[in-house]
Amino acid sequence: LWNALRRAVGRQAMCRGECVLSQEYNVGAALDDVAWSVYALDVMVWAYLFCTTMYVVAIFIWSVVLWSIVIVVAMCTCLVGFCAACGEAAGGDCCGGGGGGAGGGEVI
């Protein structure tokens, strides 16, 4: 990051690896530390945004699945209720006697 800035102003860094392990802490080393800190913060912000986006997508998919299950269960309940209502309305016998009760078709 700082090397690009140095190249832009015409001041090239002359380091072939020996400046990485320098014994003194100067302005260049401090600016390199700041650059690494900014880079680490940038990576963490992007990681946080990525995780937040994945969480929102997962919650949305889970809500779609959950509501689909609720709708299917409601449709099955309506179908069973409809079949039960049609069976009673069509003259089906709940008691299984065929005559409608104890008196063989008579109302007691």
Secondary structure by P-SEA (a helix, b strand, c coil): caaaaaaaacccccccccccccccccaaaaaaaaaaaaaaaaaaaaaaaaaaaaaaaaaaaaaaaaaaaaaaaaaaaaaaaaaaaaaaaacccccccccccccccccc
